[in-house]
Amino acid sequence: MKIRLLYSILVLLIISACSMPEGPVPLSGEAPEAEGWDAEVLISELEHPWSVAWLPEGDNNMLITERPGRLRIVERGQLQPRTISGLPDMYVSGQGGLLDVSLHPNFEVNRRVYLTYATGDEDANRTTVGMGELHEYELQNFREIFRVSDDKSDDQHFGSRILWVSENKFLLSLADGGNYVRFDGGWIREQAQNPETHLGKVLKLTDEGEPAEDGPFLEDENALPEIWTTGHRNIQGLALDPESGRVWANEHGSRGGDELNLLKPGANYGWPEVTYSREYHYTRISDETSKPGMEDPKVVWTPAQAPSGLAFYTDSRFPDWQGDLFSGGLVGEQVRRIILDGETVTGEESITLGRRVRDVRQGPSGYLYVLTDHENGELIRIIPSY
């Protein structure tokens, strides 16, 4: 009898620990399929592509990063066999390698290409930003302009995306360092709440990698001056609404609890003190899903989407999609249309591709483009079906 009672108590404790946390944000699950679109594969045979950036010549000329450390160039719609030279040494393992690529807003004059990538080794690594000048098939004068303040171990959670918010300033998303990784006597994820480290933050930097002069923590002697927002797990999508100036971000949760956030300077987004996520061994990470002084997400995806690239759509090729966000999903194998009314999410739709989606971008001519994360990754264009 005692054994049965103890077993029943244990089952109740497990159910309680594993139940979905309640909070002010409804959990988003399945969404109806979007209509009026079709997909065409433009390029294949990309090895775990991570990011795409267009060159000034139009839709058919672009740079694509491959996580193993290659920068590829597409000319007149054709993937060139020759890769771009002049790249730095990188730490390529797990989630580390060559990540984001972004062109300076004044690229046509200065030819600057910015890259985010992992450097170091298994025991001491970090996210790094560098830039070089693109001439033909070479990045010339490449130099590191920023690196995360603290080294970490393991090969998880580097972030990272670059989002230009003015002619000479960009936001940089940085992840919390990993799961079950020890740091300074605790879990490394706890550093997302520490304003004296870059881990789990979004930064605002100049095009030389220095703190922007309008950062919200410039006068705080207990915080790094380049910090823009805190309390993030692993942002891999940043998008700007060019009319309102709103900045949106999607970030990975842990076994559910993925988030879409509206970023505000100086705001704290809670991780890991406030979260809908669970540990990978199923227990809750925190009993709190909301707390005064911390921002609530706009969307919580549970089950996990594993959100990746994020795009704000502005073109008339899909008139009904104007002003909406498009979020890639690695686990969801889809792009999720997030329907907006200003700062309010009013609905969602799915563009199901059946492939792990790593990046989503709006191209120069107004089509949506998707990179899929496989050993034989693809560049896919989303076009109207009517």
Salt bridges, closest charged atoms under 4 A:
GLU40 OE2 - ARG381 NE 2.69
GLU47 OE1 - ARG70 NH2 2.37
GLU66 OE1 - ARG70 NE 2.78
GLU66 OE2 - ARG72 NH1 3.38
ASP100 OD1 - ARG161 NH1 3.29
ASP100 OD1 - ARG361 NH2 3.19
GLU144 OE2 - ARG147 NE 2.83
ASP151 OD1 - ARG126 NE 2.93
ASP176 OD1 - HIS157 ND1 2.73
ASP207 OD2 - HIS104 NE2 2.94
ASP207 OD2 - ARG112 NH1 3.95
GLU208 OE2 - ARG112 NH2 2.92
GLU208 OE1 - ARG143 NH2 2.72
GLU213 OE2 - LYS169 NZ 2.78
ASP214 OD2 - LYS169 NZ 3.52
ASP214 OD2 - LYS204 NZ 2.89
GLU226 OE2 - HIS198 NE2 2.58
ASP241 OD2 - ARG246 NH1 3.79
GLU251 OE2 - HIS232 ND1 2.87
GLU273 OE1 - LYS291 NZ 3.70
GLU279 OE2 - ARG189 NH2 2.65
ASP324 OD2 - ARG337 NH2 2.70
GLU343 OE2 - ARG246 NE 3.46
GLU348 OE1 - ARG336 NH1 2.89
GLU349 OE1 - ARG337 NH1 3.07
ASP359 OD1 - ARG161 NH2 3.51
ASP359 OD2 - ARG361 NE 2.89
ASP373 OD1 - HIS48 ND1 2.81
ASP373 OD1 - ARG67 NH1 3.79
ASP373 OD2 - ARG356 NH2 3.22
ASP373 OD2 - ARG358 NH2 3.08
GLU378 OE1 - ARG355 NE 2.54
